[in-house]
Amino acid sequence: MNSAKLATWLAAILFYAISGTMAAHAETDPDSPDSPKAAQLASNKTDNGSCLKCHNGSKEIKVPNAPGAEEEMRDLHAIKKLAFGKSVHGDMQCVACHTGIKDGSKPHQAEAKTTGCVQCHTALWDTAKKENMTEERARLGVVVQNIAAYNKTFHALQNKDDPTRANASCDDCHDTHSFNVPPKGSIGRSNWHLTIPNTCGEKCHSDELDEYSTSVHGKQVMDQHNPKAAVCTDCHTSHGITNTSGESFKLEIVQACGGCHKENLKSYSETFHGQINALGYGYTAKCYNCHGSHGILSPSDPESTVHPDNRLKTCQQCHSGNKGWAGLQKATPGFVTFAPHANTHNFEKYPQMWIASKFMLSLLAGVFAFFWLHSALWYYRERKDGCPIVANAQGNTKSHILANELLKGPAKGKQIRRFSKLVRSAHLIFALVTMTLILTGMLVFYADTQWAHAVAQALGGPKTAGIIHRICATAFLGIFVVQLVYVLQKLLRSKTFRWFGPDSLIPNWKDLKDIVAMFKWFFGKGSRPTFDRWTYWEKFDFWAVFWGVGIIGSSGLMLAFPHVTAQFLPGWMFNVLTLVHGEEAFLAAVFLFTVHFFNNHFRPDKFPPPDVVMFTGSVPVEEFKREHTDQYNRLVESGELEKYLVDAPSRKMTLASKVLGITLIAIGLTLLVLVIIGFVGNT
């Protein structure tokens, strides 16, 4: 075979191979112009090219409008070919959505309705799940989640004017023929973000758009093209848009605003308004209650709702004096200087808060540093010197408690009465009331913790918790005043009482000497000091109640009646009072459940807890002689010891006292754990 014939045969073989490959490709690729599907589309004139011949906008074509529309005819919907090609649907055939169209050459208005975005994407996701393609098609899953959120919104409801459609459908926000969300961080994404106000406003929410365009947010977006400024979806979300009067929206809007205004969110969260909001209840003032919603203006703008000239009117929207709305009394002019975003680190702007915070911080640091060190050293010293339980554990039967036989005569086997029934009753009520105050107060102080949410719900909400808190505060104050009056009148009528004597709770020079001697004993530099009727730590506990009632009580009283407080004091006092009230309550709670519990229940000499003297009223003579040696010697020398001798409480009384003591200790330690959780979560 010559070369010419060989070339002819090779060319023929190559031609048939290429033809066969193209035919095979056409059979397997539905988008190929030579595929049977493409041929079928072309024969029915339903391929994209045929559709775009009419829908490209180059021809003026009129079609009948929807029944009931103002105009009988409308322009044929035009599709931009380039934009469609770049969209997420650009590789799809028109008839994939417009399934009713069978022949594009014939009028098909009735058949042009789509299967619907929801049905299509849901079906595709179901298919992806069946084929285990959820990871590869994760974006479809996001779309389905958006659909689920949309179905719960007002937009998905049937339109009252046109029952054939929803209030807003996907295509109202997303042009399905050109929809393509640019990647995050791209210039295209920023430009797309800036178009959202017009998308929402031009078609449906024109009044809101007009108001928004004059706001600080709107000017940033529409005039200065700042993509970081807030648009509709930043506050209302995109697919899960809820009713603005609903509780969920009221709670979420604060976090939405705080996403940009983080510092203001933190300061707002420290106010009563913010604390109730953090608990999950939306009835207190939120961002939009003060600043407005769509028409937010700068505080320096005379038209702003938070401008000094308008502030009182804004406060009176809630604090209106209308008993039907939460029973709030009418706001007075003093409210104007309240700072809802005051902080403790800006001295120039909030000097009162800065000073108050530094004072409270110094107080807390000083009290805890001294008494925690005092407790730690005391524990170390008693453990080292030995106490009954330690000695027994080591096999040593010798105890530092004096044996009964050393106490001769009528004192043997007896107890010394230390506290009257009135004092013991007052102490028990004080304990219960104080613990309740701590629980109901700290749930607001640490409103963002899970335990605070659970407690608030269990109590019936913050309003009920607030009522309980005020009732307990009133009881606490009432018992305190009654006991104080009783003690004072008894002392004033006594001819032998000395204000700075051994029976007085007023601190004296001996207390200072005892503190110095105690620390010397802690470090092994001296013997343990002896005490009279009252030790220095017992006197501190007593006067701490006066301090607590004075600081916590007075601040709480002024916060409970803000309309009265604001008549005499400036509004910034509410900021200071809230800070002082909460910090002092924190100090009281932690001190009680650490230092006070240690001094009276958890010292090695007191082990095992509880010490029940505050429930039985008496203490064994041996223990009394050891703990209050000076008073014991004084009573023995004066011959008055027998006046204080009482029989030991019954076994039943002792057991009941121990159960009560352990219960109160358990409650106190539980409250301490809750406070620690809240404190750690806020740091």
Buried (B, 14 or more C-beta within 10 A) or exposed (E): EEEEEEEEEEEEEEEEEEEEEEEEEBEEEEEBEEBEBBBEBEEBBBBBEBBBEBBEBEEEBEBEBEEEEEEEEEEBEBBBBEBBEEBBBBEBBBBEBBBEBEEBEEEBEEBBEBEEBBEBBBEBBEEBBEEEBEEEBEEBBEBBEBBEBBBEBEBBEEEEEEEEEBBBBBEBBBBBBBBBEEEEEEEEEBEBBBEBBBBBBEEBBEEBBEBBBBBBBBBBBBEEEBBEBBBBBBBBBBBBBBEEEEEEBBBBBBEBBBEEBEEBBEBBBBBBBBBBBBBBBBBBBBBBBBBBBBBBBEBEBEEBBBBEEBBBEBBBEBBBEEEEEEEBBEBBEBBBBBBBBBBBEEEEEBEBBBEBBEEBEEBBEEBBEEBBEBBEBBBEBBEEBBBBBBBEEEEEEEBEEEEBEEBEEEBEEBBBBBBEEEBBEBBBBBBBBBBBBBBBBBBBBBBBBEBBBEBBBEBEBBBEBBEBBBBBBBBBBEBBEEBEEBEEEEBEEEEEEEEEEBBBBEBBEBBEEBBEBBBBBBEEEEEBBBBBBBBBBBBBBEEBBEBBBEBBBEBBBBBBEBBBBBEEBBBBBBBBBBBBBBBBBBBBBBBBBBBBBBBBBBBBBBBEBBBBBBBBBBBBBBBBBBBBBBBBBBBEEEEEBEEBBBEBBEEEBBEBBBEBBBEBBEBBEBBBEBBEBBBEEEE
